[in-house]
Amino acid sequence: MEKMQYVVMKTDDIRTNLATEQYLMNSDKIKPPFMLFYIEKPCIIVGRNQNTMEEINQKYCEEHGITITRRLSGGGAMYQD
């Protein structure tokens, strides 16, 4: 039986966290199964094929410091804080 590995992210920037997640999934640095723990600042994560102009109020996000980023997988937009 494989042991579950845990990684606690040191940053609260969703862009760094998603990039690190993707890197770990595609590298040999850590073998599955593993779990990442992270807390991020307010952000909106959109799916690969979403039109952000239709989904997101860009001005509101800029005024309120909400980071907008895109994930590599599909699916809908998610707000996280």
mmCIF file of the N, C-alpha and C atoms, coordinates in Angstrom:
data_MODEL
# 
_entry.id   MODEL 
# 
loop_
_atom_site.group_PDB 
_atom_site.id 
_atom_site.type_symbol 
_atom_site.label_atom_id 
_atom_site.label_alt_id 
_atom_site.label_comp_id 
_atom_site.label_asym_id 
_atom_site.label_entity_id 
_atom_site.label_seq_id 
_atom_site.pdbx_PDB_ins_code 
_atom_site.Cartn_x 
_atom_site.Cartn_y 
_atom_site.Cartn_z 
_atom_site.occupancy 
_atom_site.B_iso_or_equiv 
_atom_site.pdbx_formal_charge 
_atom_site.auth_seq_id 
_atom_site.auth_comp_id 
_atom_site.auth_asym_id 
_atom_site.auth_atom_id 
_atom_site.pdbx_PDB_model_num 
ATOM 1   N N  . MET A 1 1  ? 0.840   -1.176 0.000   1.00 0.00 ? 1  MET A N  1 
ATOM 2   C CA . MET A 1 1  ? 0.000   0.000  0.000   1.00 0.00 ? 1  MET A CA 1 
ATOM 3   C C  . MET A 1 1  ? 0.892   1.247  0.000   1.00 0.00 ? 1  MET A C  1 
ATOM 4   N N  . GLU A 1 2  ? 0.579   2.169  -0.888  1.00 0.00 ? 2  GLU A N  1 
ATOM 5   C CA . GLU A 1 2  ? 1.349   3.414  -0.970  1.00 0.00 ? 2  GLU A CA 1 
ATOM 6   C C  . GLU A 1 2  ? 0.902   4.376  0.115   1.00 0.00 ? 2  GLU A C  1 
ATOM 7   N N  . LYS A 1 3  ? 1.857   5.131  0.613   1.00 0.00 ? 3  LYS A N  1 
ATOM 8   C CA . LYS A 1 3  ? 1.550   6.129  1.627   1.00 0.00 ? 3  LYS A CA 1 
ATOM 9   C C  . LYS A 1 3  ? 1.149   7.435  0.956   1.00 0.00 ? 3  LYS A C  1 
ATOM 10  N N  . MET A 1 4  ? 0.117   8.066  1.490   1.00 0.00 ? 4  MET A N  1 
ATOM 11  C CA . MET A 1 4  ? -0.305  9.374  1.002   1.00 0.00 ? 4  MET A CA 1 
ATOM 12  C C  . MET A 1 4  ? 0.718   10.410 1.439   1.00 0.00 ? 4  MET A C  1 
ATOM 13  N N  . GLN A 1 5  ? 1.142   11.246 0.489   1.00 0.00 ? 5  GLN A N  1 
ATOM 14  C CA . GLN A 1 5  ? 2.064   12.328 0.800   1.00 0.00 ? 5  GLN A CA 1 
ATOM 15  C C  . GLN A 1 5  ? 1.281   13.635 0.839   1.00 0.00 ? 5  GLN A C  1 
ATOM 16  N N  . TYR A 1 6  ? 1.699   14.533 1.696   1.00 0.00 ? 6  TYR A N  1 
ATOM 17  C CA . TYR A 1 6  ? 1.039   15.819 1.849   1.00 0.00 ? 6  TYR A CA 1 
ATOM 18  C C  . TYR A 1 6  ? 2.025   16.941 1.568   1.00 0.00 ? 6  TYR A C  1 
ATOM 19  N N  . VAL A 1 7  ? 1.562   17.942 0.825   1.00 0.00 ? 7  VAL A N  1 
ATOM 20  C CA . VAL A 1 7  ? 2.383   19.115 0.536   1.00 0.00 ? 7  VAL A CA 1 
ATOM 21  C C  . VAL A 1 7  ? 1.598   20.338 0.984   1.00 0.00 ? 7  VAL A C  1 
ATOM 22  N N  . VAL A 1 8  ? 2.192   21.121 1.873   1.00 0.00 ? 8  VAL A N  1 
ATOM 23  C CA . VAL A 1 8  ? 1.569   22.362 2.332   1.00 0.00 ? 8  VAL A CA 1 
ATOM 24  C C  . VAL A 1 8  ? 2.215   23.502 1.555   1.00 0.00 ? 8  VAL A C  1 
ATOM 25  N N  . MET A 1 9  ? 1.407   24.184 0.762   1.00 0.00 ? 9  MET A N  1 
ATOM 26  C CA . MET A 1 9  ? 1.917   25.282 -0.066  1.00 0.00 ? 9  MET A CA 1 
ATOM 27  C C  . MET A 1 9  ? 2.205   26.494 0.816   1.00 0.00 ? 9  MET A C  1 
ATOM 28  N N  . LYS A 1 10 ? 3.282   27.200 0.509   1.00 0.00 ? 10 LYS A N  1 
ATOM 29  C CA . LYS A 1 10 ? 3.687   28.342 1.321   1.00 0.00 ? 10 LYS A CA 1 
ATOM 30  C C  . LYS A 1 10 ? 3.169   29.667 0.780   1.00 0.00 ? 10 LYS A C  1 
ATOM 31  N N  . THR A 1 11 ? 2.556   29.645 -0.380  1.00 0.00 ? 11 THR A N  1 
ATOM 32  C CA . THR A 1 11 ? 2.061   30.876 -0.995  1.00 0.00 ? 11 THR A CA 1 
ATOM 33  C C  . THR A 1 11 ? 0.540   30.908 -0.979  1.00 0.00 ? 11 THR A C  1 
ATOM 34  N N  . ASP A 1 12 ? -0.015  32.114 -1.036  1.00 0.00 ? 12 ASP A N  1 
ATOM 35  C CA . ASP A 1 12 ? -1.472  32.256 -1.129  1.00 0.00 ? 12 ASP A CA 1 
ATOM 36  C C  . ASP A 1 12 ? -1.890  32.804 -2.490  1.00 0.00 ? 12 ASP A C  1 
ATOM 37  N N  . ASP A 1 13 ? -1.003  32.661 -3.478  1.00 0.00 ? 13 ASP A N  1 
ATOM 38  C CA . ASP A 1 13 ? -1.283  33.109 -4.849  1.00 0.00 ? 13 ASP A CA 1 
ATOM 39  C C  . ASP A 1 13 ? -1.753  31.908 -5.665  1.00 0.00 ? 13 ASP A C  1 
ATOM 40  N N  . ILE A 1 14 ? -2.989  31.942 -6.119  1.00 0.00 ? 14 ILE A N  1 
ATOM 41  C CA . ILE A 1 14 ? -3.577  30.809 -6.838  1.00 0.00 ? 14 ILE A CA 1 
ATOM 42  C C  . ILE A 1 14 ? -2.801  30.468 -8.103  1.00 0.00 ? 14 ILE A C  1 
ATOM 43  N N  . ARG A 1 15 ? -2.209  31.465 -8.749  1.00 0.00 ? 15 ARG A N  1 
ATOM 44  C CA . ARG A 1 15 ? -1.446  31.196 -9.974  1.00 0.00 ? 15 ARG A CA 1 
ATOM 45  C C  . ARG A 1 15 ? -0.244  30.308 -9.674  1.00 0.00 ? 15 ARG A C  1 
ATOM 46  N N  . THR A 1 16 ? 0.464   30.609 -8.608  1.00 0.00 ? 16 THR A N  1 
ATOM 47  C CA . THR A 1 16 ? 1.609   29.799 -8.201  1.00 0.00 ? 16 THR A CA 1 
ATOM 48  C C  . THR A 1 16 ? 1.155   28.414 -7.759  1.00 0.00 ? 16 THR A C  1 
ATOM 49  N N  . ASN A 1 17 ? 0.068   28.360 -7.012  1.00 0.00 ? 17 ASN A N  1 
ATOM 50  C CA . ASN A 1 17 ? -0.429  27.073 -6.522  1.00 0.00 ? 17 ASN A CA 1 
ATOM 51  C C  . ASN A 1 17 ? -0.881  26.163 -7.662  1.00 0.00 ? 17 ASN A C  1 
ATOM 52  N N  . LEU A 1 18 ? -1.597  26.702 -8.630  1.00 0.00 ? 18 LEU A N  1 
ATOM 53  C CA . LEU A 1 18 ? -2.039  25.886 -9.767  1.00 0.00 ? 18 LEU A CA 1 
ATOM 54  C C  . LEU A 1 18 ? -0.855  25.444 -10.623 1.00 0.00 ? 18 LEU A C  1 
ATOM 55  N N  . ALA A 1 19 ? 0.117   26.331 -10.816 1.00 0.00 ? 19 ALA A N  1 
ATOM 56  C CA . ALA A 1 19 ? 1.307   25.981 -11.598 1.00 0.00 ? 19 ALA A CA 1 
ATOM 57  C C  . ALA A 1 19 ? 2.108   24.889 -10.894 1.00 0.00 ? 19 ALA A C  1 
ATOM 58  N N  . THR A 1 20 ? 2.235   24.995 -9.580  1.00 0.00 ? 20 THR A N  1 
ATOM 59  C CA . THR A 1 20 ? 2.959   23.977 -8.809  1.00 0.00 ? 20 THR A CA 1 
ATOM 60  C C  . THR A 1 20 ? 2.228   22.647 -8.887  1.00 0.00 ? 20 THR A C  1 
ATOM 61  N N  . GLU A 1 21 ? 0.911   22.679 -8.770  1.00 0.00 ? 21 GLU A N  1 
ATOM 62  C CA . GLU A 1 21 ? 0.102   21.463 -8.876  1.00 0.00 ? 21 GLU A CA 1 
ATOM 63  C C  . GLU A 1 21 ? 0.339   20.779 -10.218 1.00 0.00 ? 21 GLU A C  1 
ATOM 64  N N  . GLN A 1 22 ? 0.293   21.556 -11.299 1.00 0.00 ? 22 GLN A N  1 
ATOM 65  C CA . GLN A 1 22 ? 0.501   21.008 -12.637 1.00 0.00 ? 22 GLN A CA 1 
ATOM 66  C C  . GLN A 1 22 ? 1.918   20.446 -12.782 1.00 0.00 ? 22 GLN A C  1 
ATOM 67  N N  . TYR A 1 23 ? 2.890   21.182 -12.271 1.00 0.00 ? 23 TYR A N  1 
ATOM 68  C CA . TYR A 1 23 ? 4.283   20.716 -12.331 1.00 0.00 ? 23 TYR A CA 1 
ATOM 69  C C  . TYR A 1 23 ? 4.438   19.375 -11.607 1.00 0.00 ? 23 TYR A C  1 
ATOM 70  N N  . LEU A 1 24 ? 3.902   19.278 -10.411 1.00 0.00 ? 24 LEU A N  1 
ATOM 71  C CA . LEU A 1 24 ? 4.032   18.041 -9.639  1.00 0.00 ? 24 LEU A CA 1 
ATOM 72  C C  . LEU A 1 24 ? 3.334   16.871 -10.327 1.00 0.00 ? 24 LEU A C  1 
ATOM 73  N N  . MET A 1 25 ? 2.208   17.131 -10.971 1.00 0.00 ? 25 MET A N  1 
ATOM 74  C CA . MET A 1 25 ? 1.484   16.056 -11.668 1.00 0.00 ? 25 MET A CA 1 
ATOM 75  C C  . MET A 1 25 ? 2.264   15.539 -12.871 1.00 0.00 ? 25 MET A C  1 
ATOM 76  N N  . ASN A 1 26 ? 3.073   16.411 -13.485 1.00 0.00 ? 26 ASN A N  1 
ATOM 77  C CA . ASN A 1 26 ? 3.778   16.036 -14.711 1.00 0.00 ? 26 ASN A CA 1 
ATOM 78  C C  . ASN A 1 26 ? 5.259   15.728 -14.504 1.00 0.00 ? 26 ASN A C  1 
ATOM 79  N N  . SER A 1 27 ? 5.726   15.752 -13.277 1.00 0.00 ? 27 SER A N  1 
ATOM 80  C CA . SER A 1 27 ? 7.144   15.505 -13.017 1.00 0.00 ? 27 SER A CA 1 
ATOM 81  C C  . SER A 1 27 ? 7.307   14.252 -12.163 1.00 0.00 ? 27 SER A C  1 
ATOM 82  N N  . ASP A 1 28 ? 8.544   13.910 -11.928 1.00 0.00 ? 28 ASP A N  1 
ATOM 83  C CA . ASP A 1 28 ? 8.848   12.777 -11.054 1.00 0.00 ? 28 ASP A CA 1 
ATOM 84  C C  . ASP A 1 28 ? 9.281   13.242 -9.670  1.00 0.00 ? 28 ASP A C  1 
ATOM 85  N N  . LYS A 1 29 ? 9.020   14.501 -9.341  1.00 0.00 ? 29 LYS A N  1 
ATOM 86  C CA . LYS A 1 29 ? 9.441   15.050 -8.050  1.00 0.00 ? 29 LYS A CA 1 
ATOM 87  C C  . LYS A 1 29 ? 8.690   14.414 -6.881  1.00 0.00 ? 29 LYS A C  1 
ATOM 88  N N  . ILE A 1 30 ? 7.461   14.048 -7.120  1.00 0.00 ? 30 ILE A N  1 
ATOM 89  C CA . ILE A 1 30 ? 6.646   13.420 -6.086  1.00 0.00 ? 30 ILE A CA 1 
ATOM 90  C C  . ILE A 1 30 ? 5.718   12.425 -6.789  1.00 0.00 ? 30 ILE A C  1 
ATOM 91  N N  . LYS A 1 31 ? 5.573   11.271 -6.215  1.00 0.00 ? 31 LYS A N  1 
ATOM 92  C CA . LYS A 1 31 ? 4.759   10.220 -6.833  1.00 0.00 ? 31 LYS A CA 1 
ATOM 93  C C  . LYS A 1 31 ? 3.361   10.202 -6.222  1.00 0.00 ? 31 LYS A C  1 
ATOM 94  N N  . PRO A 1 32 ? 2.336   10.021 -7.040  1.00 0.00 ? 32 PRO A N  1 
ATOM 95  C CA . PRO A 1 32 ? 0.986   9.872  -6.495  1.00 0.00 ? 32 PRO A CA 1 
ATOM 96  C C  . PRO A 1 32 ? 0.918   8.635  -5.611  1.00 0.00 ? 32 PRO A C  1 
ATOM 97  N N  . PRO A 1 33 ? 0.075   8.586  -4.625  1.00 0.00 ? 33 PRO A N  1 
ATOM 98  C CA . PRO A 1 33 ? -0.919  9.621  -4.325  1.00 0.00 ? 33 PRO A CA 1 
ATOM 99  C C  . PRO A 1 33 ? -0.327  10.727 -3.447  1.00 0.00 ? 33 PRO A C  1 
ATOM 100 N N  . PHE A 1 34 ? -0.773  11.956 -3.720  1.00 0.00 ? 34 PHE A N  1 
ATOM 101 C CA . PHE A 1 34 ? -0.391  13.076 -2.880  1.00 0.00 ? 34 PHE A CA 1 
ATOM 102 C C  . PHE A 1 34 ? -1.527  14.079 -2.819  1.00 0.00 ? 34 PHE A C  1 
ATOM 103 N N  . MET A 1 35 ? -1.476  14.903 -1.794  1.00 0.00 ? 35 MET A N  1 
ATOM 104 C CA . MET A 1 35 ? -2.514  15.906 -1.596  1.00 0.00 ? 35 MET A CA 1 
ATOM 105 C C  . MET A 1 35 ? -1.841  17.242 -1.319  1.00 0.00 ? 35 MET A C  1 
ATOM 106 N N  . LEU A 1 36 ? -2.326  18.278 -2.003  1.00 0.00 ? 36 LEU A N  1 
ATOM 107 C CA . LEU A 1 36 ? -1.815  19.630 -1.778  1.00 0.00 ? 36 LEU A CA 1 
ATOM 108 C C  . LEU A 1 36 ? -2.780  20.391 -0.889  1.00 0.00 ? 36 LEU A C  1 
ATOM 109 N N  . PHE A 1 37 ? -2.240  21.113 0.056   1.00 0.00 ? 37 PHE A N  1 
ATOM 110 C CA . PHE A 1 37 ? -3.035  21.980 0.909   1.00 0.00 ? 37 PHE A CA 1 
ATOM 111 C C  . PHE A 1 37 ? -2.627  23.410 0.630   1.00 0.00 ? 37 PHE A C  1 
ATOM 112 N N  . TYR A 1 38 ? -3.601  24.248 0.265   1.00 0.00 ? 38 TYR A N  1 
ATOM 113 C CA . TYR A 1 38 ? -3.291  25.659 0.105   1.00 0.00 ? 38 TYR A CA 1 
ATOM 114 C C  . TYR A 1 38 ? -4.508  26.514 0.368   1.00 0.00 ? 38 TYR A C  1 
ATOM 115 N N  . ILE A 1 39 ? -4.212  27.725 0.804   1.00 0.00 ? 39 ILE A N  1 
ATOM 116 C CA . ILE A 1 39 ? -5.222  28.757 1.019   1.00 0.00 ? 39 ILE A CA 1 
ATOM 117 C C  . ILE A 1 39 ? -4.821  29.914 0.114   1.00 0.00 ? 39 ILE A C  1 
ATOM 118 N N  . GLU A 1 40 ? -5.777  30.455 -0.601  1.00 0.00 ? 40 GLU A N  1 
ATOM 119 C CA . GLU A 1 40 ? -5.424  31.539 -1.503  1.00 0.00 ? 40 GLU A CA 1 
ATOM 120 C C  . GLU A 1 40 ? -6.212  32.810 -1.193  1.00 0.00 ? 40 GLU A C  1 
ATOM 121 N N  . LYS A 1 41 ? -5.650  33.897 -1.690  1.00 0.00 ? 41 LYS A N  1 
ATOM 122 C CA . LYS A 1 41 ? -6.350  35.177 -1.621  1.00 0.00 ? 41 LYS A CA 1 
ATOM 123 C C  . LYS A 1 41 ? -7.575  35.084 -2.545  1.00 0.00 ? 41 LYS A C  1 
ATOM 124 N N  . PRO A 1 42 ? -8.519  36.012 -2.430  1.00 0.00 ? 42 PRO A N  1 
ATOM 125 C CA . PRO A 1 42 ? -9.696  35.956 -3.307  1.00 0.00 ? 42 PRO A CA 1 
ATOM 126 C C  . PRO A 1 42 ? -9.301  35.826 -4.782  1.00 0.00 ? 42 PRO A C  1 
ATOM 127 N N  . CYS A 1 43 ? -9.959  34.877 -5.455  1.00 0.00 ? 43 CYS A N  1 
ATOM 128 C CA . CYS A 1 43 ? -9.630  34.628 -6.858  1.00 0.00 ? 43 CYS A CA 1 
ATOM 129 C C  . CYS A 1 43 ? -10.820 33.998 -7.573  1.00 0.00 ? 43 CYS A C  1 
ATOM 130 N N  . ILE A 1 44 ? -10.758 34.095 -8.880  1.00 0.00 ? 44 ILE A N  1 
ATOM 131 C CA . ILE A 1 44 ? -11.702 33.398 -9.746  1.00 0.00 ? 44 ILE A CA 1 
ATOM 132 C C  . ILE A 1 44 ? -10.873 32.512 -10.659 1.00 0.00 ? 44 ILE A C  1 
ATOM 133 N N  . ILE A 1 45 ? -11.237 31.246 -10.701 1.00 0.00 ? 45 ILE A N  1 
ATOM 134 C CA . ILE A 1 45 ? -10.560 30.286 -11.556 1.00 0.00 ? 45 ILE A CA 1 
ATOM 135 C C  . ILE A 1 45 ? -11.540 29.890 -12.649 1.00 0.00 ? 45 ILE A C  1 
ATOM 136 N N  . VAL A 1 46 ? -11.150 30.107 -13.888 1.00 0.00 ? 46 VAL A N  1 
ATOM 137 C CA . VAL A 1 46 ? -12.040 29.776 -15.010 1.00 0.00 ? 46 VAL A CA 1 
ATOM 138 C C  . VAL A 1 46 ? -11.519 28.542 -15.731 1.00 0.00 ? 46 VAL A C  1 
ATOM 139 N N  . GLY A 1 47 ? -12.426 27.845 -16.385 1.00 0.00 ? 47 GLY A N  1 
ATOM 140 C CA . GLY A 1 47 ? -12.069 26.659 -17.147 1.00 0.00 ? 47 GLY A CA 1 
ATOM 141 C C  . GLY A 1 47 ? -11.375 27.013 -18.451 1.00 0.00 ? 47 GLY A C  1 
ATOM 142 N N  . ARG A 1 48 ? -10.721 26.042 -19.012 1.00 0.00 ? 48 ARG A N  1 
ATOM 143 C CA . ARG A 1 48 ? -9.920  26.210 -20.222 1.00 0.00 ? 48 ARG A CA 1 
ATOM 144 C C  . ARG A 1 48 ? -10.683 26.871 -21.370 1.00 0.00 ? 48 ARG A C  1 
ATOM 145 N N  . ASN A 1 49 ? -11.940 26.537 -21.549 1.00 0.00 ? 49 ASN A N  1 
ATOM 146 C CA . ASN A 1 49 ? -12.680 27.014 -22.720 1.00 0.00 ? 49 ASN A CA 1 
ATOM 147 C C  . ASN A 1 49 ? -13.648 28.153 -22.434 1.00 0.00 ? 49 ASN A C  1 
ATOM 148 N N  . GLN A 1 50 ? -13.603 28.718 -21.244 1.00 0.00 ? 50 GLN A N  1 
ATOM 149 C CA . GLN A 1 50 ? -14.561 29.768 -20.908 1.00 0.00 ? 50 GLN A CA 1 
ATOM 150 C C  . GLN A 1 50 ? -14.171 31.117 -21.501 1.00 0.00 ? 50 GLN A C  1 
ATOM 151 N N  . ASN A 1 51 ? -15.181 31.894 -21.836 1.00 0.00 ? 51 ASN A N  1 
ATOM 152 C CA . ASN A 1 51 ? -14.992 33.262 -22.313 1.00 0.00 ? 51 ASN A CA 1 
ATOM 153 C C  . ASN A 1 51 ? -15.089 34.179 -21.091 1.00 0.00 ? 51 ASN A C  1 
ATOM 154 N N  . THR A 1 52 ? -13.963 34.681 -20.632 1.00 0.00 ? 52 THR A N  1 
ATOM 155 C CA . THR A 1 52 ? -13.956 35.491 -19.413 1.00 0.00 ? 52 THR A CA 1 
ATOM 156 C C  . THR A 1 52 ? -14.714 36.798 -19.584 1.00 0.00 ? 52 THR A C  1 
ATOM 157 N N  . MET A 1 53 ? -14.806 37.306 -20.794 1.00 0.00 ? 53 MET A N  1 
ATOM 158 C CA . MET A 1 53 ? -15.540 38.555 -21.032 1.00 0.00 ? 53 MET A CA 1 
ATOM 159 C C  . MET A 1 53 ? -17.029 38.375 -20.709 1.00 0.00 ? 53 MET A C  1 
ATOM 160 N N  . GLU A 1 54 ? -17.540 37.182 -20.894 1.00 0.00 ? 54 GLU A N  1 
ATOM 161 C CA . GLU A 1 54 ? -18.947 36.899 -20.612 1.00 0.00 ? 54 GLU A CA 1 
ATOM 162 C C  . GLU A 1 54 ? -19.172 36.446 -19.174 1.00 0.00 ? 54 GLU A C  1 
ATOM 163 N N  . GLU A 1 55 ? -18.176 35.876 -18.543 1.00 0.00 ? 55 GLU A N  1 
ATOM 164 C CA . GLU A 1 55 ? -18.332 35.252 -17.233 1.00 0.00 ? 55 GLU A CA 1 
ATOM 165 C C  . GLU A 1 55 ? -17.975 36.154 -16.057 1.00 0.00 ? 55 GLU A C  1 
ATOM 166 N N  . ILE A 1 56 ? -17.084 37.118 -16.280 1.00 0.00 ? 56 ILE A N  1 
ATOM 167 C CA . ILE A 1 56 ? -16.481 37.842 -15.159 1.00 0.00 ? 56 ILE A CA 1 
ATOM 168 C C  . ILE A 1 56 ? -16.608 39.349 -15.333 1.00 0.00 ? 56 ILE A C  1 
ATOM 169 N N  . ASN A 1 57 ? -16.864 40.034 -14.237 1.00 0.00 ? 57 ASN A N  1 
ATOM 170 C CA . ASN A 1 57 ? -16.865 41.497 -14.210 1.00 0.00 ? 57 ASN A CA 1 
ATOM 171 C C  . ASN A 1 57 ? -15.431 41.933 -13.913 1.00 0.00 ? 57 ASN A C  1 
ATOM 172 N N  . GLN A 1 58 ? -14.666 42.169 -14.965 1.00 0.00 ? 58 GLN A N  1 
ATOM 173 C CA . GLN A 1 58 ? -13.244 42.486 -14.856 1.00 0.00 ? 58 GLN A CA 1 
ATOM 174 C C  . GLN A 1 58 ? -12.994 43.720 -13.989 1.00 0.00 ? 58 GLN A C  1 
ATOM 175 N N  . LYS A 1 59 ? -13.781 44.758 -14.186 1.00 0.00 ? 59 LYS A N  1 
ATOM 176 C CA . LYS A 1 59 ? -13.595 46.002 -13.433 1.00 0.00 ? 59 LYS A CA 1 
ATOM 177 C C  . LYS A 1 59 ? -13.782 45.750 -11.930 1.00 0.00 ? 59 LYS A C  1 
ATOM 178 N N  . TYR A 1 60 ? -14.824 45.030 -11.574 1.00 0.00 ? 60 TYR A N  1 
ATOM 179 C CA . TYR A 1 60 ? -15.084 44.717 -10.163 1.00 0.00 ? 60 TYR A CA 1 
ATOM 180 C C  . TYR A 1 60 ? -13.899 43.949 -9.568  1.00 0.00 ? 60 TYR A C  1 
ATOM 181 N N  . CYS A 1 61 ? -13.404 42.974 -10.300 1.00 0.00 ? 61 CYS A N  1 
ATOM 182 C CA . CYS A 1 61 ? -12.278 42.175 -9.813  1.00 0.00 ? 61 CYS A CA 1 
ATOM 183 C C  . CYS A 1 61 ? -11.041 43.045 -9.596  1.00 0.00 ? 61 CYS A C  1 
ATOM 184 N N  . GLU A 1 62 ? -10.761 43.927 -10.532 1.00 0.00 ? 62 GLU A N  1 
ATOM 185 C CA . GLU A 1 62 ? -9.605  44.820 -10.392 1.00 0.00 ? 62 GLU A CA 1 
ATOM 186 C C  . GLU A 1 62 ? -9.768  45.731 -9.178  1.00 0.00 ? 62 GLU A C  1 
ATOM 187 N N  . GLU A 1 63 ? -10.965 46.279 -8.995  1.00 0.00 ? 63 GLU A N  1 
ATOM 188 C CA . GLU A 1 63 ? -11.223 47.194 -7.879  1.00 0.00 ? 63 GLU A CA 1 
ATOM 189 C C  . GLU A 1 63 ? -11.126 46.505 -6.522  1.00 0.00 ? 63 GLU A C  1 
ATOM 190 N N  . HIS A 1 64 ? -11.389 45.205 -6.480  1.00 0.00 ? 64 HIS A N  1 
ATOM 191 C CA . HIS A 1 64 ? -11.415 44.473 -5.219  1.00 0.00 ? 64 HIS A CA 1 
ATOM 192 C C  . HIS A 1 64 ? -10.241 43.500 -5.051  1.00 0.00 ? 64 HIS A C  1 
ATOM 193 N N  . GLY A 1 65 ? -9.247  43.594 -5.909  1.00 0.00 ? 65 GLY A N  1 
ATOM 194 C CA . GLY A 1 65 ? -8.045  42.771 -5.778  1.00 0.00 ? 65 GLY A CA 1 
ATOM 195 C C  . GLY A 1 65 ? -8.287  41.281 -5.941  1.00 0.00 ? 65 GLY A C  1 
ATOM 196 N N  . ILE A 1 66 ? -9.211  40.929 -6.813  1.00 0.00 ? 66 ILE A N  1 
ATOM 197 C CA . ILE A 1 66 ? -9.527  39.519 -7.055  1.00 0.00 ? 66 ILE A CA 1 
ATOM 198 C C  . ILE A 1 66 ? -8.715  39.033 -8.258  1.00 0.00 ? 66 ILE A C  1 
ATOM 199 N N  . THR A 1 67 ? -7.872  38.053 -8.027  1.00 0.00 ? 67 THR A N  1 
ATOM 200 C CA . THR A 1 67 ? -7.045  37.492 -9.085  1.00 0.00 ? 67 THR A CA 1 
ATOM 201 C C  . THR A 1 67 ? -7.894  36.605 -9.983  1.00 0.00 ? 67 THR A C  1 
ATOM 202 N N  . ILE A 1 68 ? -7.677  36.726 -11.287 1.00 0.00 ? 68 ILE A N  1 
ATOM 203 C CA . ILE A 1 68 ? -8.369  35.874 -12.256 1.00 0.00 ? 68 ILE A CA 1 
ATOM 204 C C  . ILE A 1 68 ? -7.316  35.001 -12.923 1.00 0.00 ? 68 ILE A C  1 
ATOM 205 N N  . THR A 1 69 ? -7.578  33.703 -12.947 1.00 0.00 ? 69 THR A N  1 
ATOM 206 C CA . THR A 1 69 ? -6.643  32.789 -13.591 1.00 0.00 ? 69 THR A CA 1 
ATOM 207 C C  . THR A 1 69 ? -7.419  31.676 -14.293 1.00 0.00 ? 69 THR A C  1 
ATOM 208 N N  . ARG A 1 70 ? -6.734  31.007 -15.183 1.00 0.00 ? 70 ARG A N  1 
ATOM 209 C CA . ARG A 1 70 ? -7.354  29.932 -15.960 1.00 0.00 ? 70 ARG A CA 1 
ATOM 210 C C  . ARG A 1 70 ? -6.670  28.618 -15.602 1.00 0.00 ? 70 ARG A C  1 
ATOM 211 N N  . ARG A 1 71 ? -7.479  27.567 -15.431 1.00 0.00 ? 71 ARG A N  1 
ATOM 212 C CA . ARG A 1 71 ? -6.910  26.244 -15.197 1.00 0.00 ? 71 ARG A CA 1 
ATOM 213 C C  . ARG A 1 71 ? -6.855  25.494 -16.530 1.00 0.00 ? 71 ARG A C  1 
ATOM 214 N N  . LEU A 1 72 ? -6.064  24.448 -16.566 1.00 0.00 ? 72 LEU A N  1 
ATOM 215 C CA . LEU A 1 72 ? -5.889  23.692 -17.803 1.00 0.00 ? 72 LEU A CA 1 
ATOM 216 C C  . LEU A 1 72 ? -7.075  22.806 -18.129 1.00 0.00 ? 72 LEU A C  1 
ATOM 217 N N  . SER A 1 73 ? -7.858  22.445 -17.121 1.00 0.00 ? 73 SER A N  1 
ATOM 218 C CA . SER A 1 73 ? -9.020  21.595 -17.363 1.00 0.00 ? 73 SER A CA 1 
ATOM 219 C C  . SER A 1 73 ? -10.245 22.451 -17.697 1.00 0.00 ? 73 SER A C  1 
ATOM 220 N N  . GLY A 1 74 ? -11.288 21.815 -18.152 1.00 0.00 ? 74 GLY A N  1 
ATOM 221 C CA . GLY A 1 74 ? -12.524 22.518 -18.474 1.00 0.00 ? 74 GLY A CA 1 
ATOM 222 C C  . GLY A 1 74 ? -13.350 22.782 -17.231 1.00 0.00 ? 74 GLY A C  1 
ATOM 223 N N  . GLY A 1 75 ? -14.613 23.068 -17.439 1.00 0.00 ? 75 GLY A N  1 
ATOM 224 C CA . GLY A 1 75 ? -15.511 23.311 -16.319 1.00 0.00 ? 75 GLY A CA 1 
ATOM 225 C C  . GLY A 1 75 ? -15.831 24.790 -16.170 1.00 0.00 ? 75 GLY A C  1 
ATOM 226 N N  . GLY A 1 76 ? -16.633 25.088 -15.165 1.00 0.00 ? 76 GLY A N  1 
ATOM 227 C CA . GLY A 1 76 ? -17.114 26.436 -14.953 1.00 0.00 ? 76 GLY A CA 1 
ATOM 228 C C  . GLY A 1 76 ? -16.201 27.277 -14.097 1.00 0.00 ? 76 GLY A C  1 
ATOM 229 N N  . ALA A 1 77 ? -16.592 28.544 -13.959 1.00 0.00 ? 77 ALA A N  1 
ATOM 230 C CA . ALA A 1 77 ? -15.841 29.479 -13.122 1.00 0.00 ? 77 ALA A CA 1 
ATOM 231 C C  . ALA A 1 77 ? -16.129 29.208 -11.657 1.00 0.00 ? 77 ALA A C  1 
ATOM 232 N N  . MET A 1 78 ? -15.105 29.395 -10.828 1.00 0.00 ? 78 MET A N  1 
ATOM 233 C CA . MET A 1 78 ? -15.236 29.217 -9.382  1.00 0.00 ? 78 MET A CA 1 
ATOM 234 C C  . MET A 1 78 ? -14.643 30.431 -8.694  1.00 0.00 ? 78 MET A C  1 
ATOM 235 N N  . TYR A 1 79 ? -15.363 30.947 -7.701  1.00 0.00 ? 79 TYR A N  1 
ATOM 236 C CA . TYR A 1 79 ? -14.822 32.004 -6.846  1.00 0.00 ? 79 TYR A CA 1 
ATOM 237 C C  . TYR A 1 79 ? -14.317 31.345 -5.576  1.00 0.00 ? 79 TYR A C  1 
ATOM 238 N N  . GLN A 1 80 ? -13.103 31.703 -5.160  1.00 0.00 ? 80 GLN A N  1 
ATOM 239 C CA . GLN A 1 80 ? -12.546 31.164 -3.923  1.00 0.00 ? 80 GLN A CA 1 
ATOM 240 C C  . GLN A 1 80 ? -11.961 32.303 -3.107  1.00 0.00 ? 80 GLN A C  1 
ATOM 241 N N  . ASP A 1 81 ? -12.111 32.193 -1.818  1.00 0.00 ? 81 ASP A N  1 
ATOM 242 C CA . ASP A 1 81 ? -11.476 33.171 -0.933  1.00 0.00 ? 81 ASP A CA 1 
ATOM 243 C C  . ASP A 1 81 ? -11.024 32.503 0.341   1.00 0.00 ? 81 ASP A C  1 
# 
